[in-house]
Amino acid sequence: METRPSIDDLEIPIVQAPMAGGPSTPELAAAVSRAGALGFVAAGYRTAEALREDLAGVRARTDRPFGVNLFAPSGRPADPDVVRRYRERLAAEARAAGVALGEPRFDDDGYEAKLAVLGEERPAFVSFTFGCPAPDVVAALQRDGCAVWVTVTGPDEARQAVEAGADALVVQGVEAGGHRGAFADREDRTDYGLLALLALVRAQVDVPLVATGGIATGAGVAAVLAAGAAAAALGTAFMRCPEAATSAPHRAALASSRPTGLTRAFTGRLARGIVNRLQAEHGTQAPMAYPEVHHVTAPLRAHGRRSGDGDLVNLWAGEAHELARELPAAELVAELARDAARAAAAAHRRLGG
Ligand SMILES: Cc1cc2nc3c(=O)[nH]c(=O)nc-3n(C[C@H](O)[C@H](O)[C@H](O)COP(=O)(O)O)c2cc1C
């Protein structure tokens, strides 16, 4: 039987975490994979055709392995009245910006069509977030030669993902920028910090773990490898790379030391972003209604990106964002790898090795 790619085959145990909605580009994924780490294409919010073009874009730049990340379908349509009330609340923002709010709608982000593209294109790695793919979806991708990763935010999700056949788990701590990858957005959730979560998940399952959330330095990479992860995935750290398509107001906020917070204000699903006016003024009233709220605020966010108004943009970022540096991706990967080796050696010495 054909063996699937493994995290252990990576020259450098670093993954560029997928970042939909702008930052992720084929250029970024290719630069990271070319540097010996693993780049990721973010399929979220893209059409199936655009995804196919992204894959061609990576393959035109490198023949190294790379990954593709999909939103797994999860949740149910929200109560339309709850969404309507939040939309009314945002009406003044839209008037002031001179844009019309979007219409709420529920969809699955073109899941089946994107899976069909992956079945044809067969990237080395396919990861899922927001939910656990069905066992037959996992098995079909594996038959096509893809290694399947599932993002988890708690030990129960880890067990479920392994039962569904996942080859590896992306273990996402609460420090992470962007949406929580939880299988279901809920009020009664437990948000685990990365080191605690790695230990809890390792106690439940045997598959390789990719640690993600708040890792910004080589020492952070060394820390999660020492804690049992097979690789470290960094998102925010890559957002200021020239290859990323991060918007100007987002780049400016990343370079600041402004605090982050968890919010549903922009999309109706819990996500970590640098706190701005929209997040501060509307966050507590935002309903659990994804992707309806995402569609409602899309024109407002696009206006903010175009006009440079960072108070209207979802400034997704991990807790350590102020450490992100403006460096070409290949240089960043090389520095992280070198610093990780130094940090691991220093820890080894400290332990009497
Ligand atoms: C702008 C942005 C977009 C993101 N989009 C996705 C995505 O499409 N799919 C996904 O699995 N995770 C997504 N994430 C989460 C990252 O993959 C990763 O878990 C997170 O960046 C790790 O934390 P860090 O940003 O502190 O490194 C996103 C994160 C950011 C900052």
The ligand as a MOL file (V3000), in Angstrom:
LIG
                    3D

  0  0  0     0  0            999 V3000
M  V30 BEGIN CTAB
M  V30 COUNTS 31 33 0 0 0
M  V30 BEGIN ATOM
M  V30 1 C -5.4070 35.7800 9.7890 0
M  V30 2 C -5.6030 34.3690 10.2290 0
M  V30 3 C -6.3830 33.5210 9.4610 0
M  V30 4 C -6.5560 32.1800 9.8450 0
M  V30 5 N -7.2550 31.3340 9.0300 0
M  V30 6 C -7.2710 30.0030 9.3030 0
M  V30 7 C -7.8130 29.0780 8.3740 0
M  V30 8 O -8.2810 29.4320 7.3010 0
M  V30 9 N -7.8150 27.7750 8.7100 0
M  V30 10 C -7.2560 27.3120 9.8890 0
M  V30 11 O -7.2430 26.1070 10.1290 0
M  V30 12 N -6.7390 28.1760 10.7780 0
M  V30 13 C -6.7130 29.4900 10.4920 0
M  V30 14 N -6.1060 30.3580 11.3650 0
M  V30 15 C -5.4680 29.8030 12.5820 0
M  V30 16 C -4.0410 29.3850 12.2400 0
M  V30 17 O -4.0360 28.3210 11.3290 0
M  V30 18 C -3.2550 28.9920 13.4940 0
M  V30 19 O -3.9890 28.0940 14.2710 0
M  V30 20 C -2.9140 30.2300 14.3210 0
M  V30 21 O -2.4610 31.2570 13.4920 0
M  V30 22 C -1.8410 29.8750 15.3380 0
M  V30 23 O -1.6310 30.9240 16.2500 0
M  V30 24 P -0.5920 32.1210 15.9810 0
M  V30 25 O -1.2820 33.0080 15.0190 0
M  V30 26 O -0.3990 32.7100 17.3220 0
M  V30 27 O 0.6470 31.5030 15.3900 0
M  V30 28 C -5.9430 31.7040 11.0280 0
M  V30 29 C -5.1760 32.5750 11.8080 0
M  V30 30 C -4.9790 33.8880 11.4150 0
M  V30 31 C -4.1050 34.7740 12.2580 0
M  V30 END ATOM
M  V30 BEGIN BOND
M  V30 1 1 1 2
M  V30 2 1 2 3
M  V30 3 2 2 30
M  V30 4 2 3 4
M  V30 5 1 4 5
M  V30 6 1 4 28
M  V30 7 2 5 6
M  V30 8 1 6 7
M  V30 9 1 6 13
M  V30 10 2 7 8
M  V30 11 1 7 9
M  V30 12 1 9 10
M  V30 13 2 10 11
M  V30 14 1 10 12
M  V30 15 2 12 13
M  V30 16 1 13 14
M  V30 17 1 14 15
M  V30 18 1 14 28
M  V30 19 1 15 16
M  V30 20 1 16 17
M  V30 21 1 16 18
M  V30 22 1 18 19
M  V30 23 1 18 20
M  V30 24 1 20 21
M  V30 25 1 20 22
M  V30 26 1 22 23
M  V30 27 1 23 24
M  V30 28 2 24 25
M  V30 29 1 24 26
M  V30 30 1 24 27
M  V30 31 2 28 29
M  V30 32 1 29 30
M  V30 33 1 30 31
M  V30 END BOND
M  V30 END CTAB
M  END
